[in-house]
Amino acid sequence: MRRSLVVWCPQWSLVAAYQDDSLPEITPGIPAALVHKGAIAQCSREAGEAGVRVGMKRRDAHLTCPSIVLAASDAHRDHASFQRVIIDLIACVPQHSLIAPGLVAFHARGLARFYGSEEASARMLMDAVHRSQPLATARVGIADDLFSAVIAAQHTTALYPVRAVEPGQSAVFLADMPIAVLEDEATISLLGRLGVRTLGDFVALGVEAIRERLGTRGEELYRLATGLGGSPLALNDAPVDTEETIDLPEPYSLTEQVAFAIRTATQQYSDRLRRAGWVCTQVRVTLSFDDATVHERTWVHPRFFSASDLVDRVRWQLDQCFRDRAGEDTDFPPGLIAVRYAALDPEEAYAHEPGLWGHGPDSRVHHVLSRVQSMVGASGVLTASPRRARVAHESHALTPWGDTPPVEKNPGPLPGALPSPLPATVFSTPHTVGVIGADGAEIVVSDTAELSAQPHWLVSGSRRRKLRSWAGPWPVWEKWWDPASSRFIHRLQVVDEEGIGWLISATEAKHWHIEARYD
C-alpha cells in the first residue's frame, strides 16, 4: 500500500465554534465546552484545568466549573469551517482525502519527492494549516497504511508534533496501542472482558480464532491491527472557493461609484461558481470602510443570486450604512475600501435549471418583484408572514422580498395570544371608536375587568352600528416589570347586526380602538 500522510487538528470542533459569529460568548482563553447528547464532547484547556472532562454530563460540568460556557456541537459548522482550510491548502497540495473535519490525508510519496522528505512535507503542511487558521494546531502522522497514520497523528505531542512509522513497521507500532483505537464499542467491550488490552494481544489470538468468534468484522479489525487493512486513499480536488474579496482602488463614498467598480469582479465571481456547478442562494456581504469599521449582513434569495443581484445587495447595504451614519457629526464621510462575498451553503446548479416548459407563474412573479426591488430598494417590496402576538397589528412580520422570515426565539405557548380563528383584516392604524350602552353612556372597563354596561352601539364619527353579541373583556398586561415598555389593554370581541365581527381594545386611558375585522 502507498504510504499515507495524515494531518490532524485536535479540538477542531472547538476551533470552529470560536469562529462562529452566532457564539460570541465562546472565545479563546475562557472555560468552554461543546455538548453532544447531554455530555461533554470537547472542552477547552481552561475547562480541562478546572476539572471538566470529555464524557462528563453537562450538569456535572457546571458544578465543576460554574463559569464554563457551553454550546451544542454542530457537525455542519465543523465541516464548513474546515473547508476553508482545505481551500487554502491548494497552494501546497492539489488533492486530498477528507476523513473528518480536522482530519485529512494525502499520499506521502508525491509530497516527499516535491518537498525533499516526509519530514519537510509534514512541516510545510503544519505551517499552511496555521496560516489558514491561527487558532488551530496541526499534528502529522505518516505510515504505510491510513489507519496507522491516523493513530500516529493522534499519538503525537506538542513537543513532537510529527510521528513517522518506518516502512514495514506498522504492526510493531500498533502492537502497544490500546484496543480502544479500534472504535468498535461492541468488540472493545468483548475483548476487555476477555482480558485483551492492546492490539498486540488482539493479534496474538490469531486470525482463525478471531474469525470464528467475531466473524468478518473481526477479520477486518485484525487486518487493521496488523497494519494491512484500510482502503486506499480516494483523492479529491479541493472544493471551489465560495468567498471573494474585491479591493477598491480608492475609498468610495457614493453608492453608484461602488456599484460600477465591483460589477466586473462580481460577474467573474458568479461565473466561477457556475463553472464549478454551484449557485448561491444565501450570501454574506461584508463591507469594509477606511475608518476600520465593518458592516456585515446575510442576504437570502428565493431562487439564486445573479451577478446583478449581488451588486444590488451591495448597493442596498451601503445605502443603509450611510443612512445609519447620517446623524454623525463628521466632515468627511467614511469611504468603502473592500467588498467581500461569502456564499453560504451553495447549492448544485442542476437543481435550479429551468424545466422543459419554463419556470411557471412563480418565476414570473419573482422576476417582477425583483425588478421592482432593484428600482426602489430592498425595503420597497415587503412580504408578510404570520407570527403569534397579543395585539392584532403585531400578528404579522414584514420582511424584504427574498429575505428569510424571522424565527421566533421562544416557540412555546404565548399566554394571552389572540385565539383562533385570527381576524382576516388587520388595520395598520387602529381606528378610535366609542362603545355605547343602551342608555347612551360610553362603556368603560373597571379595575376588575368588568364592563360598566352591556355594549349596544359601536360608534365611529357619524356612523353607528348596532351590536348583536359580544364577548370579553380579556385583560393583557405585558412587561409589568418594566415601566418604560409596559402595556395594559382590555380586548373585546363584538358582532354587529350585519354579522361582521370586530376586535376592539381599550387602553388604560379608557379609549376604545378597532384593531381588526373578522371577515
C-alpha positions in Angstrom: 0.0 0.0 0.0 1.1 3.6 -0.7 2.3 5.5 2.4 -0.2 8.0 3.8 0.4 11.3 5.5 -2.4 12.4 7.8 -2.8 16.0 9.2 -4.8 16.1 12.4 -6.1 19.2 14.1 -7.0 18.4 17.7 -10.1 20.1 19.1 -11.3 21.2 15.7 -14.9 21.5 16.8 -13.9 24.0 19.4 -11.8 25.9 16.9 -14.9 26.1 14.6 -17.0 27.3 17.5 -14.5 30.1 18.1 -15.1 31.3 14.5 -18.9 31.1 14.7 -20.3 34.6 14.9 -23.5 33.2 16.4 -21.5 32.1 19.5 -19.8 35.4 20.7 -19.7 34.1 24.2 -17.2 31.3 23.2 -13.8 32.9 22.9 -10.3 31.7 23.4 -9.0 32.0 26.9 -12.2 31.2 28.8 -13.5 27.8 30.0 -15.7 26.5 27.2 -17.1 23.1 26.0 -19.2 21.6 23.3 -22.1 19.3 24.3 -23.4 16.4 22.3 -26.4 14.4 23.6 -26.1 15.9 27.1 -22.4 15.1 27.6 -19.2 17.0 27.0 -17.8 16.2 23.6 -14.8 18.7 23.6 -13.6 21.2 26.2 -11.0 23.9 26.1 -7.7 23.8 28.0 -9.1 26.2 30.6 -12.1 24.0 31.2 -9.8 20.9 31.5 -7.6 22.7 34.1 -10.8 23.3 36.1 -11.6 19.6 36.1 -14.0 19.3 33.2 -13.6 16.0 31.2 -14.9 14.6 28.0 -17.9 12.4 28.6 -19.0 14.4 31.7 -22.6 15.3 32.0 -23.3 19.0 31.4 -24.8 19.4 34.9 -21.6 18.0 36.4 -19.5 20.3 34.2 -21.4 23.3 35.6 -20.9 22.1 39.1 -17.2 21.5 38.5 -16.6 24.8 36.7 -19.5 27.3 37.3 -18.0 29.8 34.8 -17.9 27.4 31.9 -19.7 28.4 28.6 -21.5 25.5 26.9 -22.7 25.3 23.3 -24.1 22.5 21.2 -21.9 20.5 18.8 -22.6 21.2 15.1 -21.2 18.8 12.5 -22.2 21.2 9.7 -20.3 24.0 11.3 -17.2 21.8 11.7 -17.3 20.7 8.1 -17.9 24.2 6.7 -15.0 25.8 8.7 -12.6 23.0 7.7 -13.5 23.5 4.1 -11.7 26.9 4.3 -8.5 25.2 5.4 -8.7 22.7 2.6 -9.1 25.5 0.1 -6.1 27.3 1.5 -4.0 24.1 1.2 -4.4 24.2 -2.6 -1.1 26.1 -2.9 0.7 23.2 -1.2 -1.0 20.1 -2.4 -3.8 19.9 -5.1 -5.6 16.8 -4.0 -6.7 15.5 -0.6 -8.8 12.8 1.1 -11.0 14.2 3.8 -11.6 11.7 6.6 -13.5 14.0 9.0 -13.5 17.7 9.9 -10.0 18.3 11.3 -8.6 15.1 9.8 -7.3 14.9 6.2 -4.9 12.5 4.4 -2.5 12.8 1.5 -0.2 10.5 -0.4 3.2 10.8 1.2 5.3 9.7 -1.7 4.5 12.7 -4.0 4.9 15.2 -1.2 8.2 13.7 -0.2 9.5 13.9 -3.8 8.4 17.5 -4.2 9.5 18.9 -0.8 12.5 16.7 -0.3 11.4 14.4 2.5 8.4 13.3 4.5 9.6 15.4 7.4 9.8 18.5 5.2 6.3 17.8 3.8 4.9 17.5 7.3 6.4 20.8 8.4 5.1 22.5 5.3 1.5 21.3 5.8 1.6 22.3 9.5 2.7 25.8 8.6 0.0 26.0 5.9 -2.7 25.0 8.4 -1.5 27.6 10.9 -1.6 30.3 8.3 -5.1 29.4 7.3 -6.4 29.1 10.9 -4.1 30.5 13.5 -6.2 29.1 16.4 -5.7 25.6 15.2 -2.8 23.3 16.0 -1.7 20.6 13.5 -0.2 17.2 14.1 1.1 14.8 11.4 1.3 11.0 11.3 3.0 9.1 8.5 2.7 5.3 7.9 2.3 2.6 5.3 -1.5 2.5 5.7 -4.1 5.0 6.5 -5.2 3.5 9.9 -1.6 3.5 11.2 -1.1 7.1 10.0 -4.2 8.3 11.8 -3.2 6.6 15.0 0.3 8.0 14.7 -1.0 11.5 14.3 -3.4 11.2 17.3 -0.5 10.0 19.5 1.8 12.9 18.9 2.6 15.6 21.4 3.0 19.4 21.3 6.8 18.9 21.7 7.0 16.2 18.9 4.1 17.0 16.5 5.3 14.7 13.7 5.4 10.9 14.1 6.6 8.8 11.2 6.3 5.0 11.3 9.2 3.3 9.4 8.2 1.3 6.3 7.2 -2.2 7.2 6.9 -1.4 10.9 3.2 -0.6 11.2 2.4 -3.9 13.1 5.2 -3.3 15.6 4.0 0.3 16.1 0.3 -0.7 16.6 1.1 -3.6 19.0 1.3 -1.3 22.1 -1.8 0.7 21.3 -4.9 0.1 23.4 -7.8 -1.7 21.8 -9.9 1.5 22.2 -8.3 2.8 19.0 -10.4 0.3 17.0 -13.5 2.5 17.7 -15.9 -0.5 17.8 -17.7 -0.4 21.1 -19.2 -4.0 21.0 -15.8 -5.5 20.1 -13.9 -3.4 22.6 -16.3 -4.4 25.4 -16.0 -8.1 24.5 -12.2 -8.0 24.3 -12.0 -6.2 27.5 -13.9 -8.9 29.3 -11.6 -11.5 27.7 -8.6 -9.7 29.2 -7.3 -8.3 25.8 -5.9 -4.8 26.5 -3.7 -4.0 23.5 -3.7 -4.5 19.7 -0.7 -6.9 20.2 -2.8 -9.1 22.5 -5.6 -9.0 19.9 -3.4 -10.0 17.0 -1.9 -12.8 19.2 -5.3 -14.5 19.3 -4.8 -15.5 15.6 -7.0 -14.7 12.7 -8.8 -18.1 12.7 -9.9 -17.7 16.3 -11.0 -14.1 15.7 -12.9 -15.0 12.6 -14.6 -17.8 14.4 -15.7 -15.6 17.3 -16.3 -12.2 15.6 -17.0 -13.1 12.0 -16.0 -10.9 9.1 -16.0 -7.8 11.2 -13.4 -9.3 13.5 -11.3 -10.2 10.5 -11.4 -6.6 9.2 -10.3 -5.4 12.7 -7.5 -8.0 12.7 -6.2 -6.6 9.4 -6.3 -3.1 10.8 -4.3 -4.1 13.8 -1.6 -5.7 11.7 -1.2 -2.7 9.5 -2.6 -4.4 6.4 -6.2 -3.1 6.4 -7.9 0.1 5.4 -8.9 1.1 1.9 -6.6 3.1 -0.3 -7.0 6.9 -0.3 -9.7 8.3 -2.5 -8.2 11.7 -3.5 -10.4 14.6 -4.4 -9.8 18.0 -5.8 -10.1 20.9 -3.4 -13.6 22.4 -3.2 -14.4 25.6 -5.0 -13.7 28.8 -3.0 -17.0 30.3 -2.3 -15.6 33.6 -1.0 -14.4 36.6 -2.9 -12.8 39.8 -1.7 -12.9 42.9 -4.0 -10.4 45.6 -3.1 -11.4 49.0 -4.4 -8.7 51.2 -5.9 -9.6 54.1 -3.6 -12.1 54.8 -0.9 -15.6 55.5 -2.4 -18.4 57.4 -0.7 -21.0 57.1 -3.4 -23.2 54.1 -3.9 -23.1 54.3 -7.7 -19.3 54.5 -7.7 -19.1 51.3 -5.7 -21.6 49.5 -8.0 -19.6 50.5 -11.1 -16.3 49.5 -9.5 -17.4 46.0 -8.4 -19.6 45.0 -11.3 -16.9 43.2 -13.4 -15.3 41.4 -10.4 -18.8 40.3 -9.2 -19.6 38.9 -12.6 -16.3 36.9 -12.5 -17.2 35.6 -9.0 -20.6 34.5 -10.2 -19.2 32.8 -13.3 -16.6 31.0 -11.2 -19.3 29.5 -9.0 -21.4 28.4 -12.1 -18.4 26.8 -13.8 -17.9 24.7 -10.6 -21.5 23.7 -10.8 -22.8 25.8 -7.9 -25.3 28.6 -7.4 -25.6 30.9 -4.4 -28.9 31.2 -2.6 -27.6 32.7 0.6 -24.7 35.2 0.7 -22.9 37.1 3.4 -21.8 40.6 2.3 -19.1 42.3 4.3 -18.3 46.0 3.7 -15.0 47.4 5.0 -14.5 51.2 5.4 -11.4 53.3 5.7 -12.2 54.2 9.3 -11.7 50.5 10.3 -15.5 49.8 10.6 -17.1 46.8 9.1 -20.7 46.2 8.2 -21.9 42.6 7.6 -25.2 41.3 6.6 -26.6 38.0 5.2 -28.9 38.1 2.2 -31.2 35.3 1.0 -32.6 34.8 -2.5 -35.8 32.9 -3.2 -34.1 31.3 -6.3 -30.4 32.1 -6.6 -28.2 35.2 -6.9 -27.1 36.5 -10.3 -24.2 39.0 -10.6 -26.6 41.9 -10.9 -28.5 40.7 -7.8 -25.2 40.7 -5.8 -24.4 44.2 -6.9 -27.9 45.3 -5.9 -27.4 43.8 -2.4 -24.2 45.7 -2.0 -25.9 49.0 -3.1 -28.8 48.5 -0.6 -26.5 47.5 2.2 -24.3 50.5 1.5 -27.3 52.8 1.4 -28.3 51.5 4.8 -24.8 52.1 6.2 -24.9 55.7 5.0 -28.4 56.3 6.5 -27.3 54.9 9.8 -24.3 57.3 9.8 -26.3 60.3 8.6 -26.6 61.7 12.2 -22.9 61.5 12.9 -21.1 64.9 13.1 -18.2 64.4 10.7 -16.8 66.5 7.9 -15.6 63.5 5.9 -17.9 60.5 5.5 -16.2 57.1 5.6 -15.2 55.6 2.3 -15.7 52.0 1.3 -12.4 50.2 0.6 -13.4 46.5 0.2 -16.4 44.2 -0.5 -16.4 40.6 0.5 -18.8 37.9 -0.7 -19.2 34.6 1.1 -21.7 32.1 -0.4 -23.3 30.2 2.5 -24.4 26.6 1.7 -24.2 26.9 -2.1 -26.5 24.5 -4.0 -25.9 22.5 -7.1 -26.7 24.3 -10.2 -28.6 21.5 -11.9 -31.3 21.7 -9.2 -32.1 25.3 -10.4 -32.1 24.7 -14.1 -35.4 25.7 -15.9 -37.9 23.0 -16.6 -38.9 21.8 -20.1 -41.9 24.1 -20.1 -40.3 27.1 -18.3 -40.4 28.2 -14.7 -44.1 28.7 -14.3 -46.0 31.6 -12.7 -43.8 31.7 -9.6 -40.8 32.6 -11.8 -42.7 35.5 -13.4 -43.8 36.8 -10.0 -40.2 36.6 -8.8 -38.9 38.4 -11.9 -41.4 41.3 -11.5 -40.9 41.7 -7.7 -37.1 41.5 -8.1 -37.2 44.1 -10.9 -39.3 46.5 -8.7 -37.0 45.9 -5.8 -33.9 46.8 -7.9 -35.5 50.2 -8.6 -37.0 51.1 -5.1 -34.5 49.3 -2.8 -34.6 46.2 -0.5 -37.3 47.6 1.8 -39.5 48.8 -1.0 -41.0 45.3 -1.6 -42.1 43.5 1.6 -43.8 40.2 2.2 -45.8 39.3 5.3 -45.5 36.2 7.4 -47.7 35.3 10.4 -46.5 35.3 14.0 -48.0 34.9 17.4 -48.9 38.1 19.2 -51.3 39.5 21.8 -52.2 42.5 19.6 -53.7 42.2 16.1 -51.4 44.6 14.3 -48.4 42.7 15.7 -49.6 39.3 14.4 -47.6 39.6 11.2 -43.9 40.4 10.3 -42.9 42.3 7.2 -39.6 41.2 5.6 -38.0 42.4 2.3 -38.7 40.2 -0.7 -36.3 37.3 -0.7 -35.3 37.5 3.0 -36.0 34.7 5.4 -38.9 35.5 7.8 -37.8 35.9 11.4 -37.8 32.8 13.5 -39.5 33.0 16.9 -37.0 32.8 19.8 -39.5 31.1 22.1 -41.7 28.7 20.2 -43.5 27.6 23.3 -47.1 28.8 24.3 -47.7 32.5 24.5 -50.1 33.4 27.3 -52.7 35.9 26.2 -52.1 35.4 22.5 -55.0 36.0 20.1 -57.2 32.9 19.9 -58.0 31.1 16.7 -59.6 32.0 14.3 -57.5 35.1 13.7 -59.1 38.2 12.2 -58.7 38.4 8.4 -58.3 42.2 8.1 -55.9 44.0 10.4 -55.7 47.8 10.4 -52.3 49.2 10.3 -53.5 52.1 12.4 -56.3 51.2 14.9 -59.4 53.4 14.5 -60.7 55.3 17.5 -64.3 54.3 18.3 -66.9 54.6 21.0 -68.7 51.7 22.7 -72.1 52.9 23.8 -74.6 51.2 26.1 -78.4 51.2 25.8 -78.6 54.4 27.9 -76.3 56.3 25.6 -73.4 56.4 28.0 -69.9 55.3 26.9 -68.9 52.0 28.4 -65.7 51.7 30.4 -63.8 48.8 31.9 -63.5 48.7 35.7 -60.3 47.7 37.6 -61.8 44.2 38.0 -62.0 43.8 34.2 -65.8 44.2 34.0 -67.8 46.4 31.6 -69.9 49.2 33.1 -72.8 48.1 30.9 -73.7 45.8 28.1 -72.4 47.1 24.7 -75.3 48.2 22.5 -73.7 50.5 19.8 -70.4 50.9 18.1 -69.9 54.5 17.1 -67.2 55.8 14.7 -67.7 59.5 13.9 -71.2 59.9 12.4 -71.6 56.2 11.7 -73.3 53.9 14.2 -73.5 50.1 14.2 -75.9 48.2 16.4 -74.2 45.3 18.3 -75.9 41.9 18.4 -73.5 40.0 20.7 -70.2 40.4 22.5 -67.5 38.5 24.4 -64.9 39.7 26.9 -63.1 41.7 28.0 -59.8 39.9 28.4 -57.0 41.9 30.1 -53.5 41.7 28.7 -50.6 43.1 30.8 -47.2 42.9 29.1 -43.8 43.5 30.7 -45.3 44.7 34.0 -41.8 44.6 35.5 -40.5 47.3 33.0 -42.4 50.6 33.3 -40.8 52.0 30.2 -42.2 49.3 27.9 -45.2 48.0 29.9 -48.6 47.8 28.2 -52.0 47.1 29.7 -55.1 46.7 27.4 -58.5 45.1 27.5 -59.6 43.1 24.4 -63.3 42.8 23.4 -64.9 40.9 20.6 -68.3 42.1 19.2 -70.6 41.2 16.4 -72.8 43.8 14.7 -76.3 43.3 13.3 -74.8 42.6 9.8 -72.9 39.6 11.2 -69.5 41.2 11.0 -67.1 40.6 13.8 -64.8 43.2 15.3 -61.8 43.1 17.6 -61.7 46.2 19.8 -59.4 47.1 22.7 -59.3 49.7 25.5 -56.1 51.1 26.9 -55.6 52.3 30.5 -56.8 55.7 29.2 -60.2 54.1 28.6 -60.2 54.8 24.9 -61.6 52.2 22.6 -59.9 51.3 19.3 -60.8 48.9 16.4 -57.8 46.6 15.8 -59.2 44.2 13.2 -62.2 42.8 11.5 -63.4 39.2 11.2 -64.5 38.8 7.6 
